[in-house]
Amino acid sequence: MRLKDWAISQGIHQQSAYKWFKDGTLPAPAQRVGPKIVIVNPEDSVSNRRPWPVRTGVLP
């Protein structure tokens, strides 16, 4: 799975995921394959859900 696709599935902006990859803090095993970054096994990621709740409705 490409880093971009993984980021979208997690509700994370792809630039944030790339920064995490560069910093070594991406919560999933990944490696660079040529010009692309590939998530080795998406099921091994720390969380298979969004890392923060999505706001819905009107704020008070």
N, C-alpha and C positions, 0 to 999 in steps of 0.2 A: 504494500500500500504506500502511495506517495505521501510525503509529509503534508502537502497541501490538502489532500483528501482526508487524512487523519485529523488535521486541525479543524476542518469543517465539521467532521462528525462529532468532534468534542466541543464545538461551539467556541473555538479559539481562533483568533485571527492568525493567518498563516505567517505573518511577520513575527508575531509573538512566539509561535512554535519554532521558527527558524532561529530566533534569538536564544531560546531555551536550548536548542540543539547545539549552537555555538558555545554556550556557557556550560554545557554538560549537565543541564538540569531538566531535560526533557523526560517526562514520566513514562517513557516507553523506549524499548531498545531500538536504536536506529543507526544507520550507517550511510555514508555517502557512496553512491554507485554512479560513477561518472559525474555528470553535472547535476544529478538528482539526489535527493535525500530520501531514503526508503525506510519506513518503519518495518523492522524485521518481523515482529509478531505483534499485531495490534492487541491481541487478547492478553498479552503480558503487561499492558500499560497499567499504571497504578489505579486508575479509575476509568471505567468505560462509560462515564457520564460527564455532563458538564461540570466544571470545577466550581461553579457558582450558580445560585438560583437565578432563573430568568424572571425579571419583573413583568407582571401582567397587570392590566387595569390602570386606574388613575392613582397617582400618588397623592397623599393628603396635602 
